[in-house]
Amino acid sequence: MPRQLISSGSPFEKPIGFSRAVRVGNAISISGTAPIAPGGGTAFPGNLYEQTRTCITIIKDAIEKAGGRLEDVIRTRIMLTDIDRWQEAARAHGEFFGEIRPACTFVQVSRFIDEDWLVEMEADCVVVEPGL
């Protein structure tokens, strides 16, 4: 099966050696996605809700570049630096995934590469062709 690599243009992709997403067959895996602003830097410093929306938007774009749809997401992982604020991230997640309802996990981590990141997300998809 061919392996399709999807880039988001992140400056971390080349030196670390990763892709934003990888598709093999009907499976798409989205790597840890931080709240990066379009011009670089952190989007919405201090605002967990908006940072989560930013992560999901980046994830959605990668899924679509790989030929999938947000409806194909079967699992999300939400990593937070402050688990007590989980409801802010959950509200953003629910706005995108309320009807899709993938398996979802929230975990607390001690920190991220950039101290302004409050959240990082991963997602897994299975693309189901119409009629299957």
Buried (B, 14 or more C-beta within 10 A) or exposed (E): EEEBEBEBEBEBBEEEEBBBBBBEEBBBBBBBBBBBEEEEEBBBBEBBBBBBBBBBBBBBBBBEBBBBEBEBBBBBBBBBBEEEBBEBBBEBBEEBBEEEEBEBEBEEEEEBEEEBBBBBBBBBBEBEEEEE
